[in-house]
Amino acid sequence: MSFKTLTLAAVLAVGTIVSPAVAETLRFSNVTSVSGKDAGVEFKRIVEEKTGGSLEVKHFPDNQLGNDRVITESTIFGDIDIGVSSTSPLATLFPDLYAFDAPFLFLSSEDAYAKLDGETGQAILKTLEKKGLKGLAFWENGFRNFTNSKKAVAVPADLSGMKIRTMENDVHLAAWRALGANPTPMAFSELFTALQQGTVDGQENPLGIIDGNRFQEVQSNVSLTQHVYTPYIVFMNLDKFNSLSDVEKDAIVTAAKETTAFQRKRSQELETEILARIKDQGVTVTELTAEQKALWQKTVVDAKIYDLVKSKMDHPEYMDAFLKK
């Protein structure tokens, strides 16, 4: 063998020894909220750090890869590795997620966190596996709150005769009727103009959406009814998760847990900032007492709204578990 051939063989051998392993890339589709995007950056950092670079997370915020339904189906098929979605659009795929349409299911953020991270919440995450997803965590999308242009609202009787824009959701429609309002489904894209022109008197959304869409410019009252808590759900393609090494699986699970605490804290910080800002803009903000909130919940219970929700679920006992004190 010639010297030239030996030299080439040696170079190739050395190159084989010192060349770094190629990292496996995970496509991570994330939501539009600031707290969610910040948590996505943190998730990427933790996974890459804990795996020593064997996993690289490519972060796609702002629903760049599609809407909630598209993201979920793409993750099931494996085109996306990790996704985040609000629970509402996924309930037709995972009926136990209908629980999160129930008004006053949780009466505080602390109540929601304890139950979502507890046995019942984790059981619901486990149900995602039947469609090929690994449920990783519940992030915070936030409580929905009520705004209107008429008066401060603290109890259901204050809603009498008000026309309120809601989603096309039979649970929400039935609940608002029971509370005394006149619910009117309407495309979200039409809502600002409808509020401005008085076509509807009020609407309900999380504070981030209220502020982000400048509804406080056409709504003089915000009531912190916190009537529906809709979480984000973080999930991963189950086959992809199972294909990872134990170290990589642990990194994913750890990142999901740590970013959940991070994202919720960030979400609360942002809501505090929003409330201060809209108060400065002259909006009347009404906080409900525990007794007032209990009255709203009782009205919903008496109207059998929870029975309607449970009729849609595979495991209605999860609703009963969430409602326990």
MITILUM-217219 format. One line per 2 residues: number of its first residue (from 0); their letters; for each residue y, z, x of C-alpha. Coordinates in Angstrom, 1 decimal. Example, Ala and Ser with C-alpha at 12.3 -4.5 7.8 and 13.67 -1.06 7.14 Angstrom:
BEGIN
0	as	-4.5,7.8,12.3  -1.1,7.1,13.7 $
// end
This chain:
BEGIN
0	ms	0.0,0.0,0.0  3.4,-1.0,1.4 $
2	fk	6.1,1.6,2.3  8.3,0.0,-0.3 $
4	tl	5.7,0.5,-3.0  5.1,4.1,-1.9 $
6	tl	8.9,4.8,-2.0  9.2,3.4,-5.5 $
8	aa	6.2,5.5,-6.7  7.8,8.6,-5.2 $
10	vl	11.1,7.9,-6.9  9.4,7.4,-10.2 $
12	av	7.4,10.6,-9.8  10.4,12.7,-8.9 $
14	gt	12.3,11.1,-11.8  9.5,12.1,-14.2 $
16	iv	9.6,15.7,-12.9  13.4,16.3,-13.1 $
18	sp	14.3,14.2,-16.2  15.2,16.6,-19.1 $
20	av	13.3,16.6,-22.3  14.9,14.6,-25.1 $
22	ae	16.2,16.9,-27.8  15.0,16.3,-31.4 $
24	tl	17.9,15.5,-33.7  18.2,17.2,-37.1 $
26	rf	20.5,15.5,-39.6  22.4,18.3,-41.5 $
28	sn	24.3,17.2,-44.7  27.0,19.8,-45.7 $
30	vt	29.4,20.4,-48.5  33.2,20.0,-48.8 $
32	sv	34.3,23.7,-48.9  36.0,25.1,-45.9 $
34	sg	33.7,28.1,-45.7  30.6,25.8,-45.9 $
36	kd	31.9,23.5,-43.2  32.8,26.4,-40.9 $
38	ag	29.3,27.9,-41.5  27.7,24.5,-40.7 $
40	ve	29.4,24.5,-37.3  28.1,28.0,-36.7 $
42	fk	24.6,26.9,-37.9  24.6,24.1,-35.3 $
44	ri	25.7,26.4,-32.5  23.0,29.0,-33.2 $
46	ve	20.1,26.6,-33.5  21.0,24.7,-30.4 $
48	ek	21.6,27.9,-28.4  18.3,29.6,-29.6 $
50	tg	16.2,26.5,-28.9  17.7,25.9,-25.5 $
52	gs	18.7,22.4,-26.6  15.2,21.3,-27.8 $
54	le	16.9,20.8,-31.2  20.2,19.1,-31.7 $
56	vk	21.9,19.5,-35.1  24.0,16.5,-36.2 $
58	hf	26.5,17.9,-38.7  27.7,15.7,-41.6 $
60	pd	30.3,17.8,-43.6  32.2,16.7,-46.8 $
62	nq	29.1,15.2,-48.5  29.4,12.2,-46.2 $
64	lg	25.8,11.3,-46.9  26.0,11.4,-50.7 $
66	nd	26.5,13.7,-53.7  24.4,16.8,-54.4 $
68	rv	21.6,14.9,-56.1  21.4,12.2,-53.4 $
70	it	21.3,14.8,-50.7  18.5,16.7,-52.3 $
72	es	16.4,13.7,-52.9  17.0,12.3,-49.4 $
74	ti	16.0,15.7,-47.9  12.8,15.6,-50.0 $
76	fg	12.0,12.1,-48.7  12.8,13.2,-45.1 $
78	di	15.8,10.9,-44.6  17.9,14.0,-44.2 $
80	di	16.5,17.1,-42.5  18.7,19.9,-43.8 $
82	gv	21.0,19.8,-46.9  23.3,22.0,-48.9 $
84	ss	24.0,21.6,-52.6  25.3,23.5,-55.5 $
86	ts	22.5,24.7,-57.7  23.7,23.1,-61.0 $
88	pl	22.8,19.5,-60.3  19.4,20.5,-59.1 $
90	at	18.2,22.4,-62.2  16.4,19.4,-63.7 $
92	lf	14.3,19.2,-60.5  13.9,23.0,-60.2 $
94	pd	14.2,24.5,-63.7  14.5,28.1,-62.4 $
96	ly	17.9,27.2,-61.1  19.1,27.1,-64.7 $
98	af	19.4,30.9,-64.3  22.7,30.3,-62.4 $
100	da	24.2,28.6,-65.5  24.0,32.0,-67.3 $
102	pf	27.4,33.6,-67.8  27.8,37.1,-66.4 $
104	lf	24.4,37.0,-64.7  26.1,38.9,-61.8 $
106	ls	29.1,41.2,-62.3  30.3,41.3,-58.7 $
108	se	29.9,39.5,-55.4  28.0,42.5,-54.1 $
110	da	25.6,42.3,-57.1  25.0,38.6,-56.5 $
112	ya	24.3,39.0,-52.8  21.9,41.9,-53.3 $
114	kl	19.9,40.0,-55.9  20.0,36.6,-54.2 $
116	dg	18.8,38.1,-50.9  16.3,40.3,-52.7 $
118	et	12.8,39.6,-54.1  13.9,37.5,-57.1 $
120	gq	16.3,35.3,-55.2  13.7,34.7,-52.5 $
122	ai	11.0,33.8,-55.1  13.4,31.2,-56.5 $
124	lk	13.8,29.7,-53.0  10.0,29.6,-52.7 $
126	tl	9.8,27.4,-55.8  11.5,24.6,-53.8 $
128	ek	8.3,24.1,-51.8  6.6,22.4,-54.8 $
130	kg	9.0,19.4,-54.2  8.7,19.5,-50.4 $
132	lk	11.7,21.6,-49.5  12.0,24.8,-47.5 $
134	gl	14.5,27.1,-49.2  16.5,28.7,-46.4 $
136	af	19.4,30.6,-48.0  22.0,31.0,-50.7 $
138	we	25.6,30.4,-49.6  28.6,31.2,-51.7 $
140	ng	30.1,28.5,-53.9  32.0,31.3,-55.8 $
142	fr	32.6,32.7,-59.2  34.2,30.4,-61.9 $
144	nf	37.4,31.8,-63.3  39.5,30.9,-66.3 $
146	tn	43.0,29.4,-66.3  45.3,28.5,-69.2 $
148	sk	48.9,27.6,-70.1  49.3,30.0,-73.1 $
150	ka	48.9,33.7,-72.2  47.2,36.3,-70.1 $
152	va	43.5,36.5,-71.1  41.6,39.8,-70.6 $
154	vp	39.1,40.0,-73.5  37.3,37.3,-75.6 $
156	ad	39.6,37.7,-78.5  42.4,36.4,-76.3 $
158	ls	40.7,33.0,-76.3  40.9,32.4,-80.0 $
160	gm	41.8,28.8,-80.8  42.2,27.7,-77.2 $
162	ki	40.9,24.3,-76.2  39.1,24.6,-72.9 $
164	rt	37.8,21.8,-70.6  34.2,22.6,-69.6 $
166	me	31.4,20.7,-68.0  28.9,18.7,-70.2 $
168	nd	26.5,21.7,-70.1  24.9,23.0,-73.2 $
170	vh	24.7,26.6,-71.9  28.4,26.6,-71.0 $
172	la	29.4,25.0,-74.3  27.4,27.5,-76.4 $
174	aw	28.9,30.4,-74.4  32.5,29.3,-74.8 $
176	ra	32.0,28.8,-78.5  30.5,32.3,-78.8 $
178	lg	33.5,33.7,-76.9  35.9,32.2,-79.5 $
180	an	37.2,29.1,-77.6  37.0,25.4,-78.4 $
182	pt	35.2,23.9,-75.4  35.9,20.3,-74.7 $
184	pm	33.8,18.4,-72.1  35.9,16.1,-70.0 $
186	af	35.6,14.2,-66.7  37.0,16.2,-63.9 $
188	se	39.1,13.3,-62.7  41.0,13.4,-66.0 $
190	lf	41.6,17.2,-66.0  44.9,17.6,-64.2 $
192	ta	46.6,15.1,-66.5  45.0,16.7,-69.6 $
194	lq	46.3,20.1,-68.5  49.8,18.7,-67.7 $
196	qg	50.0,16.9,-71.1  48.6,19.8,-73.1 $
198	tv	45.5,17.9,-74.2  43.6,21.0,-73.3 $
200	dg	45.0,24.5,-72.9  42.8,25.7,-70.1 $
202	qe	39.8,25.1,-67.8  37.4,27.1,-65.6 $
204	np	36.5,26.6,-62.0  36.2,28.6,-58.7 $
206	lg	39.5,29.6,-57.1  39.0,27.0,-54.3 $
208	ii	38.9,24.2,-56.7  41.7,25.6,-58.8 $
210	dg	43.9,25.7,-55.7  42.6,22.6,-54.1 $
212	nr	43.5,20.5,-57.2  46.9,22.3,-57.7 $
214	fq	46.0,23.4,-61.2  48.4,26.3,-60.8 $
216	ev	51.2,23.8,-61.1  50.2,23.2,-64.7 $
218	qs	48.6,26.5,-65.6  50.7,29.7,-65.7 $
220	nv	47.8,32.2,-66.1  44.6,32.8,-64.0 $
222	sl	42.1,35.3,-65.4  39.5,36.6,-62.9 $
224	tq	36.7,36.4,-65.5  34.1,35.6,-62.8 $
226	hv	32.0,34.4,-65.7  29.5,32.2,-63.8 $
228	yt	28.4,32.5,-60.2  27.1,29.2,-58.9 $
230	py	25.7,29.5,-55.4  25.1,26.8,-52.8 $
232	iv	21.5,26.4,-51.8  20.5,25.6,-48.2 $
234	fm	17.2,23.8,-47.8  15.2,21.8,-45.3 $
236	nl	12.5,19.1,-45.5  9.3,21.2,-45.6 $
238	dk	7.2,18.9,-43.5  9.9,18.8,-40.8 $
240	fn	10.2,22.6,-40.8  6.4,22.9,-40.5 $
242	sl	6.3,20.4,-37.6  8.6,22.6,-35.4 $
244	sd	7.4,25.1,-32.8  7.5,28.8,-33.6 $
246	ve	10.6,29.2,-31.5  12.4,26.4,-33.3 $
248	kd	11.3,27.7,-36.7  12.6,31.1,-35.8 $
250	ai	15.9,29.6,-34.7  16.3,27.8,-38.1 $
252	vt	15.5,30.9,-40.1  17.8,33.1,-37.9 $
254	aa	20.6,30.6,-38.1  20.3,30.5,-41.9 $
256	ke	20.4,34.3,-42.2  23.4,34.7,-39.8 $
258	tt	25.4,31.9,-41.3  24.9,33.2,-44.8 $
260	af	26.7,36.5,-43.9  29.4,34.4,-42.0 $
262	qr	29.9,32.0,-44.8  30.2,34.6,-47.5 $
264	kr	32.7,36.6,-45.5  34.7,33.4,-44.9 $
266	sq	34.6,32.5,-48.6  36.0,36.0,-49.5 $
268	el	38.8,35.6,-47.0  39.8,32.3,-48.4 $
270	et	39.8,33.5,-52.0  42.1,36.4,-51.0 $
272	ei	44.5,33.9,-49.4  44.4,31.7,-52.5 $
274	la	45.2,34.6,-54.8  48.1,35.6,-52.7 $
276	ri	49.4,32.1,-52.6  49.2,31.4,-56.4 $
278	kd	50.8,34.8,-57.1  53.7,33.8,-54.8 $
280	qg	54.0,30.6,-56.9  54.7,32.7,-60.0 $
282	vt	51.2,32.5,-61.7  50.1,35.6,-63.6 $
284	vt	46.8,36.8,-62.3  44.8,39.0,-64.6 $
286	el	41.9,41.1,-63.2  39.3,42.3,-65.7 $
288	ta	38.2,46.0,-65.7  34.5,46.8,-65.6 $
290	eq	34.7,47.7,-69.3  36.4,44.3,-70.2 $
292	ka	33.8,42.4,-68.2  31.0,44.3,-70.0 $
294	lw	32.5,43.2,-73.3  32.4,39.5,-72.3 $
296	qk	28.8,40.0,-71.2  27.9,41.7,-74.5 $
298	tv	29.4,38.8,-76.5  27.2,36.4,-74.6 $
300	vd	24.1,38.5,-75.0  24.7,38.9,-78.8 $
302	ak	25.0,35.1,-79.1  21.5,34.8,-77.4 $
304	iy	22.9,32.6,-74.6  20.4,34.2,-72.2 $
306	dl	17.5,33.2,-74.5  18.8,29.6,-74.3 $
308	vk	18.8,29.8,-70.5  15.3,31.3,-70.3 $
310	sk	13.9,28.6,-72.6  14.7,26.1,-69.8 $
312	md	13.1,28.0,-66.9  9.6,27.9,-65.5 $
314	hp	9.8,31.6,-64.8  12.1,33.3,-67.4 $
316	ey	11.2,36.6,-65.9  13.5,35.9,-63.0 $
318	md	16.4,36.1,-65.4  15.3,39.5,-66.6 $
320	af	15.0,40.7,-63.0  18.5,39.5,-62.2 $
322	lk	19.9,41.3,-65.2  18.4,44.7,-64.3 $
324	k	20.9,47.2,-63.1 $
// end
